[in-house]
């Protein structure tokens, strides 16, 4: 899933790092934290102390029936962290309060498929796990055998990396580093075949295999599609040989980026890739409307003849944290808010995504991401951290720094997804878990509107959804009323029409210069006559070849900067969206919002695109 930087705005704002898709940015661990012991097989004694999380509001659950839902529609859940969680002392209970195997509880509540991510070698030279569940093939085997025991089928998610792979990073496995593409392709085939054979020999019922995870911008350290497609083909060939009955899936994200899915599907088609399923991540707070999701998946099925599904989705049942390690999505997060952060809101989100995919010809299922990644029962940051380090039950351990020093090495910690689980911090199920079976029959009030057909905004206040910026997505084809303050960049600085490079619409702000230290500008717009209140500004950027950068979104009141949030450029079509919340202009004050872009440049010159600027009233 995709990582985002979000600012909870006061004059001096605090930066929270969180994961998209991917998966989870956390507060940095204290420098004095001692090294943890190496992983042990025996689970520790169960502890009960957890941070107090407000219970979900008492409410009678309501699930609208999804009409004409196919019997074989996939109701999936990713539980890749399960073994690490259990070794850390986490236990799960059914609705009668009886302790049970998590996979049995899921099967009893309508889940049909279990998804597990697989990393090649998520351990350092001393055998200490990188965290995130330490998800090697042995972990998949254990989960897969238990899933098969309870009649659940397995979806295998090969990342072809030693740790998290997502649009922001697709790092080469240590063992494949330095290989040319022919050697790497052979290694990927061998690794995939041997891994799947281990599952087959273990009696695991594998229904689907992903050849890559959120591969928008690369796979296994490669970024050239002339190399990525042969790698995917090698993985596909291994699947056909070991599990000929299984479906082969490719997996992308950012469905809101206009034209991007057709771009990827064209590349795969031209390369002759043998696959069955075009899968998408879809997190409503990052990935646009359900109507758009339906449209882009329908296009893939219609024009390329592939099954489609949502491979990852989720929604918070509470804004609160329960493990002393911040959440990816919380009360200060930006993005679309179609649902409240509640048990009913979580239920509605899952139901509506199921209904959306079911509307698409060739739509075969939905998989919820890490629906049981709850807080470990340490009772304090220090105690939890020791468990995360020892058993790999946090999103990353400190030992991951050798492989991923710029992310996990700085921001290792616990689960950023505990507030999006279907279980409370003590392992008891929320009523929302029942949605996977209740969508077939309906439950409770059936007179509520179908939000797939008519999504409701987060607030009835009309002005909250009105963009107060003019030409926020540059769709007029002109720069005005934006002001471009060039600090001597030269090169190209203009509004460009190119749908595949736009985050929404057909136009965006484009910049490029081949020289070193040549990109340096401000782009801003001033709004006057604002009513006193609280406002939120967001803007997105993507690009490449930028080297060292100084990029940030900012807000100024009467010309004085009151808040900034850093941004980054990684790769093509990997949009970084900054959100500045809580901007409070006083009576008669002018508000200026904008983005500063300064790039040292690397390779063929720094380039990028800016799009989707919004200024919204918050109350």
C-alpha positions in Angstrom: 0.0 0.0 0.0 1.0 3.7 -0.7 2.9 5.9 1.8 1.7 9.5 2.5 3.0 12.5 4.5 0.1 14.2 6.4 0.4 17.3 8.6 -1.9 18.0 11.5 -1.7 21.7 11.3 -0.9 24.2 14.0 1.7 27.0 13.7 4.4 24.4 14.4 2.9 21.2 12.8 3.8 17.7 13.8 4.7 15.3 10.9 3.2 11.9 10.9 4.4 9.3 8.4 1.8 6.7 7.3 1.4 4.0 4.8 -0.7 3.6 1.6 -1.5 0.3 0.5 1.5 -0.2 1.8 1.5 -0.1 4.7 2.6 1.8 7.7 4.7 4.7 8.8 5.2 5.1 12.5 6.7 7.4 15.1 10.4 6.8 15.3 11.7 4.5 18.0 13.7 6.1 20.8 17.4 6.1 20.1 18.1 4.4 23.4 15.9 1.4 22.6 18.1 -1.7 23.3 18.4 -4.4 20.7 15.7 -7.1 21.0 16.4 -10.8 21.3 16.3 -12.9 18.2 12.9 -14.4 17.3 11.7 -17.3 19.4 9.2 -20.0 18.4 7.3 -20.1 21.7 4.5 -17.5 22.2 4.9 -15.3 25.4 2.3 -15.5 28.1 -0.8 -13.5 27.1 -0.9 -10.1 28.7 -4.1 -8.0 28.9 -2.9 -4.4 29.4 -3.6 -2.4 26.2 -4.1 1.4 25.7 -7.6 2.4 26.4 -9.5 2.7 23.1 -13.0 4.1 23.2 -15.5 1.4 22.4 -17.5 1.8 19.2 -20.8 3.6 19.7 -23.6 1.2 20.5 -25.7 0.9 17.4 -27.8 -1.6 15.6 -25.8 -2.9 12.7 -27.3 -2.4 9.2 -26.1 -4.2 6.1 -27.8 -3.5 2.7 -28.1 -6.6 0.6 -26.0 -6.7 -2.5 -28.4 -8.0 -5.2 -27.3 -10.8 -7.6 -24.0 -11.4 -5.9 -22.4 -14.5 -7.4 -22.0 -17.5 -5.2 -18.3 -17.8 -5.9 -17.6 -14.1 -5.3 -14.3 -13.9 -3.4 -14.6 -12.5 0.1 -11.0 -12.3 1.0 -8.9 -11.1 3.9 -5.2 -10.5 4.2 -3.8 -11.8 7.5 -0.1 -11.9 6.7 0.9 -10.7 10.2 -1.0 -13.6 12.0 1.8 -15.8 13.0 3.9 -12.9 14.3 0.9 -11.6 16.2 0.2 -14.9 17.9 3.9 -15.3 18.9 3.6 -11.8 20.5 0.7 -13.0 22.6 -2.3 -11.9 20.6 -5.4 -14.2 20.9 -8.7 -14.1 19.0 -12.2 -14.8 20.1 -15.5 -15.5 18.4 -18.8 -13.7 19.1 -19.5 -16.0 22.0 -16.3 -15.0 23.7 -14.6 -18.4 23.0 -10.9 -18.4 22.0 -10.5 -19.8 18.5 -8.2 -20.0 15.6 -8.6 -16.7 13.7 -9.0 -18.5 10.5 -12.0 -20.5 11.8 -13.6 -17.2 13.1 -13.2 -15.7 9.6 -14.6 -18.8 7.9 -17.6 -18.7 10.2 -18.3 -15.1 9.2 -18.3 -15.4 5.4 -14.6 -15.0 4.5 -13.7 -17.4 1.7 -10.1 -16.6 0.8 -7.0 -15.7 2.8 -4.3 -13.6 1.3 -0.6 -13.8 2.4 2.3 -11.6 1.2 5.6 -13.4 0.6 9.0 -11.8 0.9 12.1 -13.6 -0.3 14.4 -13.2 2.7 13.1 -10.7 5.4 16.0 -11.3 7.8 19.4 -9.8 8.5 22.7 -11.7 8.5 22.0 -12.7 12.2 18.6 -14.1 11.4 16.7 -11.2 12.9 13.4 -10.4 11.2 12.6 -7.2 9.4 9.1 -7.2 10.9 5.8 -6.7 9.1 5.1 -10.3 10.0 8.5 -11.7 8.8 6.5 -12.9 5.8 8.7 -15.5 4.2 7.3 -18.6 2.4 7.4 -20.6 5.6 5.0 -18.1 7.1 2.7 -18.5 4.1 2.9 -22.3 4.4 1.8 -22.2 8.1 -1.1 -19.8 7.4 -2.0 -21.6 4.2 -2.3 -25.0 5.9 -4.5 -23.6 8.6 -6.6 -21.8 6.0 -7.1 -25.1 4.1 -8.1 -26.9 7.3 -11.1 -24.5 7.6 -12.1 -24.6 3.9 -10.5 -21.3 3.0 -8.5 -20.9 -0.2 -5.2 -19.1 -0.4 -4.1 -16.0 -2.4 -0.3 -15.9 -2.6 1.1 -12.3 -3.0 4.7 -12.5 -4.2 6.4 -9.1 -3.6 9.7 -10.2 -5.2 11.5 -8.2 -2.6 12.9 -8.8 0.9 10.5 -6.3 2.4 7.6 -4.1 1.5 7.0 -3.5 -2.2 4.6 -0.7 -3.3 4.6 2.1 -5.8 7.1 4.1 -3.8 9.7 1.3 -3.7 10.3 -2.1 -5.4 13.7 -3.1 -4.0 15.6 -6.0 -5.4 16.0 -9.0 -3.1 19.5 -9.2 -1.6 20.2 -12.5 -3.3 19.4 -11.1 -6.8 21.3 -7.8 -6.4 23.7 -7.2 -9.3 22.1 -9.9 -11.6 21.5 -9.0 -15.2 17.9 -9.3 -16.4 18.4 -12.8 -17.8 19.8 -14.2 -14.5 17.2 -12.3 -12.5 14.4 -13.7 -14.6 15.7 -17.3 -14.1 16.1 -16.7 -10.4 12.5 -15.4 -10.1 11.1 -18.4 -12.0 13.1 -20.8 -9.8 12.1 -19.0 -6.6 8.4 -18.8 -7.5 8.3 -22.5 -8.6 10.1 -23.8 -5.5 7.9 -21.7 -3.2 4.7 -22.8 -4.8 5.9 -26.4 -4.8 6.4 -26.1 -1.0 2.8 -25.0 -0.6 1.6 -27.8 -2.9 3.5 -30.4 -1.0 2.0 -29.0 2.2 -1.5 -29.6 0.9 -2.4 -25.9 0.6 -5.4 -25.0 -1.5 -4.0 -22.1 -3.6 -6.7 -20.3 -5.7 -4.7 -17.3 -7.0 -1.1 -16.1 -7.2 0.0 -12.5 -7.6 3.2 -11.9 -9.6 4.1 -8.7 -7.9 2.5 -6.3 -5.5 1.3 -2.8 -6.5 3.8 -2.8 -9.5 2.9 0.7 -10.9 6.6 1.7 -11.0 8.6 -1.4 -11.0 9.3 -4.9 -9.7 12.3 -6.7 -8.2 14.4 -3.5 -8.5 13.6 -3.0 -12.2 11.8 0.1 -13.5 11.9 -0.6 -17.3 8.8 -2.4 -18.5 10.8 -4.2 -21.1 12.4 -6.0 -18.2 9.4 -6.1 -15.8 7.1 -8.0 -18.2 9.6 -10.9 -18.7 9.9 -11.1 -14.9 6.1 -11.3 -14.6 6.0 -13.9 -17.3 8.6 -16.0 -15.5 6.4 -15.9 -12.4 3.3 -16.7 -14.4 5.0 -19.7 -16.0 5.9 -21.1 -12.6 2.3 -20.7 -11.4 0.9 -22.6 -14.5 3.3 -25.4 -13.9 2.8 -26.0 -10.1 -0.9 -24.8 -9.7 -2.4 -25.0 -13.2 -5.9 -24.6 -11.6 -4.9 -21.2 -9.9 -5.6 -17.8 -11.4 -2.6 -15.6 -12.1 -3.0 -12.0 -11.0 -1.2 -8.7 -11.6 -1.7 -5.9 -9.0 -1.7 -2.1 -9.4 -2.9 0.8 -7.4 -3.9 4.5 -7.8 -7.1 3.8 -9.9 -7.9 7.5 -9.6 -5.0 8.4 -11.9 -6.8 8.9 -15.2 -5.6 6.6 -18.0 -3.1 4.8 -15.8 -4.8 1.4 -15.8 -5.2 1.4 -19.5 -1.5 2.3 -19.8 -0.4 -0.7 -17.7 -2.9 -3.1 -19.4 -1.6 -2.0 -22.8 2.0 -2.7 -21.8 1.0 -6.2 -20.5 -1.0 -6.9 -23.7 1.8 -5.8 -26.0 4.2 -7.9 -24.0 2.0 -11.0 -24.3 1.8 -11.6 -20.6 -0.2 -14.7 -19.6 -2.5 -13.6 -16.7 -6.1 -13.9 -15.6 -6.8 -11.1 -13.1 -6.1 -7.4 -13.1 -6.3 -6.5 -9.4 -6.5 -3.0 -7.9 -5.9 -1.6 -4.5 -8.8 0.7 -3.4 -8.6 2.7 -0.2 -11.4 5.4 -0.4 -9.4 7.9 1.6 -6.7 7.9 -1.1 -8.1 6.4 -4.3 -11.1 8.4 -5.4 -14.7 7.5 -5.9 -16.4 4.2 -6.3 -17.9 5.4 -9.6 -14.4 5.9 -11.0 -13.3 2.5 -9.7 -16.3 0.9 -11.4 -15.5 2.7 -14.7 -11.8 1.8 -14.8 -12.3 -1.8 -13.9 -15.1 -2.1 -16.5 -12.8 -0.7 -19.1 -10.1 -3.4 -18.3 -12.7 -6.2 -18.5 -14.3 -4.9 -21.7 -11.1 -4.0 -23.6 -8.7 -6.6 -22.4 -10.9 -9.5 -21.4 -9.5 -9.9 -17.9 -11.2 -10.7 -14.6 -11.0 -7.7 -12.1 -11.1 -7.4 -8.4 -10.1 -5.2 -5.5 -7.2 -6.9 -3.9 -6.8 -4.4 -1.0 -9.3 -2.2 0.8 -10.1 -1.1 4.4 -11.7 1.5 6.6 -11.2 2.6 10.3 -13.7 1.7 12.9 -12.2 4.3 15.2 -9.8 7.3 14.8 -8.0 6.2 18.0 -4.7 4.3 18.3 -4.3 1.3 20.5 -0.7 0.2 20.4 1.3 3.4 21.1 2.5 3.6 17.5 0.5 6.0 15.2 -2.0 5.1 12.6 -1.9 5.5 8.8 -5.4 7.0 8.8 -6.7 9.0 11.8 -8.8 12.0 12.6 -6.3 14.4 11.1 -5.9 12.5 7.8 -7.0 14.1 4.6 -8.7 12.4 1.7 -12.3 11.4 0.9 -14.6 10.8 3.9 -17.6 9.0 2.6 -18.1 7.1 5.9 -17.7 7.9 9.6 -14.9 6.2 11.6 -17.2 3.7 13.3 -18.2 0.1 13.2 -21.1 1.0 10.9 -18.9 3.1 8.7 -16.4 0.2 8.4 -19.4 -2.1 7.5 -20.7 0.3 4.9 -17.3 0.7 3.2 -16.8 -3.0 2.8 -20.3 -3.5 1.6 -20.1 -0.7 -0.9 -16.8 -1.9 -2.3 -18.2 -5.4 -2.7 -21.3 -3.9 -4.5 -19.1 -1.8 -6.7 -16.9 -4.7 -7.9 -20.1 -6.9 -8.3 -21.4 -4.2 -10.7 -18.4 -4.7 -13.0 -18.5 -7.4 -15.7 -15.8 -9.9 -14.7 -15.7 -8.6 -11.1 -14.7 -11.6 -9.1 -14.1 -10.4 -5.5 -12.8 -8.1 -2.8 -10.0 -8.7 -0.3 -9.7 -6.7 2.9 -6.1 -5.7 3.9 -4.8 -6.9 7.3 -8.1 -7.2 9.1 -6.6 -8.7 12.2 -3.5 -6.7 12.8 -4.4 -5.6 16.3 -2.2 -4.2 19.1 0.2 -6.6 20.7 -0.5 -6.9 24.4 2.5 -5.3 26.0 0.7 -2.5 27.7 3.3 0.3 27.0 5.4 1.5 24.1 8.5 0.0 25.6 6.9 -3.4 26.2 5.2 -3.4 22.8 8.4 -2.4 21.1 10.2 -5.4 22.6 7.5 -7.7 21.1 7.7 -6.0 17.7 11.4 -6.4 17.6 11.5 -10.0 18.8 8.6 -11.4 16.8 8.3 -9.1 13.9 4.7 -8.1 14.7 5.2 -4.3 14.0 5.3 -2.9 10.5 9.1 -2.8 10.7 11.8 -3.7 13.2 15.0 -1.8 13.7 16.8 -4.7 11.9 15.2 -3.7 8.6 17.5 -0.7 8.5 20.2 -2.7 6.7 17.8 -3.3 3.8 15.6 -0.2 3.9 17.6 2.5 5.8 15.6 5.5 4.6 12.2 4.3 5.6 12.1 1.3 8.0 15.4 2.3 9.4 14.0 5.6 10.6 10.4 4.9 11.3 10.2 1.3 12.5 7.4 0.5 15.0 4.1 -1.2 15.5 0.9 -1.6 13.5 -0.5 1.5 11.8 -3.6 -0.6 10.9 -5.0 -1.5 14.4 -7.8 1.0 14.0 -8.8 -0.7 10.8 -9.0 -4.2 12.1 -12.2 -6.2 12.6 -11.2 -7.0 16.2 -10.8 -4.8 19.2 -7.4 -4.5 21.0 -8.3 -7.5 23.1 -9.0 -9.7 20.1 -12.8 -9.7 20.3 -14.7 -9.3 17.0 -16.5 -6.2 16.0 -20.0 -6.5 14.5 -18.6 -5.3 11.2 -16.8 -8.6 10.7 -20.2 -10.1 9.8 -20.5 -8.0 6.7 -19.0 -10.7 4.5 -21.9 -13.0 5.0 -24.7 -10.5 5.6 -24.2 -8.8 2.2 -25.8 -11.8 0.7 -29.0 -11.6 2.8 -29.1 -8.0 4.1 -29.5 -7.2 7.8 -31.2 -4.5 9.8 -32.6 -1.3 8.1 -32.9 -1.9 4.4 -34.4 1.5 3.6 -31.2 3.4 3.7 -29.9 4.7 0.4 -27.5 2.5 -1.6 -24.3 4.6 -1.3 -22.8 3.0 -4.4 -25.5 4.5 -6.5 -25.5 7.8 -4.6 -22.5 8.4 -2.3 -23.1 10.9 0.4 -20.4 13.5 1.4 -18.9 13.3 4.9 -20.9 16.4 5.9 -24.2 17.9 4.7 -22.6 21.3 4.6 -22.4 22.1 0.9 -19.5 24.5 1.2 -17.3 21.8 2.6 -17.1 20.1 -0.7 -16.6 23.3 -2.8 -13.1 23.8 -3.9 -12.3 27.5 -3.0 -9.3 27.5 -5.4 -9.9 28.5 -9.0 -8.5 26.2 -11.7 -7.2 23.8 -9.0 -6.5 21.1 -11.6 -5.4 23.4 -14.4 -8.3 22.3 -16.6 -8.7 25.7 -18.1 -5.4 25.1 -19.9 -4.1 28.3 -18.5 -2.0 29.1 -15.4 -4.1 32.0 -14.2 -5.0 32.7 -11.4 -2.0 30.8 -10.1 1.2 32.8 -9.7 4.4 31.2 -10.8 7.5 32.6 -9.0 10.5 31.3 -10.9 13.8 31.4 -9.0 15.8 31.1 -12.1 14.8 27.6 -13.2 14.6 28.2 -16.9 13.7 25.0 -18.8 10.0 24.1 -19.0 7.4 25.5 -16.7 3.9 25.4 -18.1 0.4 23.9 -18.0 0.3 20.7 -20.1 -2.5 18.6 -21.5 -1.5 14.9 -21.1 -4.1 12.7 -19.6 -1.8 9.8 -18.6 0.4 12.2 -16.6 -2.6 13.9 -14.9 -3.9 12.9 -11.5 -7.4 14.0 -12.5 -8.7 15.5 -15.6 -6.5 16.1 -18.7 -4.3 19.0 -17.6 -1.6 19.6 -15.0 1.4 21.9 -14.2 4.5 20.5 -15.8 8.2 21.3 -15.1 11.5 20.0 -16.5 15.1 21.1 -16.8 18.1 19.0 -17.7 20.6 21.1 -15.8 21.8 20.5 -12.3 20.3 22.7 -9.6 18.1 24.2 -12.3 14.5 23.6 -10.9 13.6 26.1 -8.3 10.1 27.8 -8.2 7.0 28.6 -6.1 3.5 28.0 -7.4 0.8 29.7 -5.3 -2.7 31.2 -5.3 -4.2 33.8 -3.0 -7.8 33.7 -1.7 -9.5 36.6 -0.1 -12.8 37.3 1.6 -12.8 33.9 3.4 -15.2 33.6 6.2 -13.5 32.9 9.6 -13.2 29.2 10.2 -11.0 26.2 9.6 -9.7 25.3 6.1 -7.8 22.4 4.5 -5.4 22.6 1.6 -4.1 19.7 -0.4 -2.0 19.4 -3.5 -0.2 16.5 -5.3 3.1 16.0 -7.1 4.9 13.3 -9.0 8.0 13.0 -11.1 11.5 11.6 -11.3 15.2 12.1 -11.7 15.2 14.8 -9.1 18.1 13.9 -6.8 18.2 15.9 -3.6 15.0 18.0 -3.2 13.4 20.6 -1.1 9.7 20.3 -1.8 6.9 21.4 0.5 3.3 22.6 0.5 2.7 25.8 2.4 0.0 28.2 3.7 0.5 31.9 4.4 -1.8 34.3 6.2 -1.3 37.9 5.0 2.0 36.9 3.4 3.5 35.1 6.5 4.0 31.4 6.3 2.0 29.7 9.1 2.4 26.0 8.1 4.3 23.7 5.8 4.4 20.0 5.0 7.3 18.3 3.2 6.7 16.4 0.0 8.7 14.0 -2.1 9.1 12.9 -5.7 9.9 9.2 -6.3 8.8 7.7 -9.6 6.3 8.3 -12.5 2.6 8.2 -11.5 3.4 7.8 -7.8 1.6 10.9 -6.5 2.5 12.3 -3.2 -0.4 14.3 -1.7 0.2 16.9 1.0 -2.7 17.8 3.3 -2.6 20.9 5.5 -5.5 20.9 8.0 -6.7 23.5 10.5 -5.7 26.6 8.6 -7.6 29.4 10.4 -7.7 32.8 8.7 -9.0 35.7 10.8 -11.5 38.3 9.7 -10.1 40.1 6.7 -7.0 38.0 6.3 -5.9 36.7 2.9 -4.8 33.1 2.6 -2.1 32.1 0.2 -1.5 28.4 -0.5 1.1 26.8 -2.7 4.0 24.5 -3.3 7.7 25.1 -3.4 9.8 22.9 -5.7 13.6 22.8 -5.6 15.5 19.9 -7.2 19.2 19.3 -7.5 18.5 17.0 -10.5 19.9 13.7 -11.5 20.3 11.7 -14.7 18.4 13.3 -17.6 17.2 16.2 -15.5 14.6 16.9 -12.9 11.0 16.7 -14.1 7.5 16.5 -12.5 3.8 17.2 -12.6 1.6 19.1 -10.1 -2.1 18.6 -10.0 -5.3 18.3 -7.9 -5.0 21.4 -5.6 -8.0 21.9 -3.3 -8.9 24.4 -0.6 -12.0 23.2 1.4 -13.8 24.5 4.4 -13.6 22.2 7.4 -16.5 23.5 9.4 
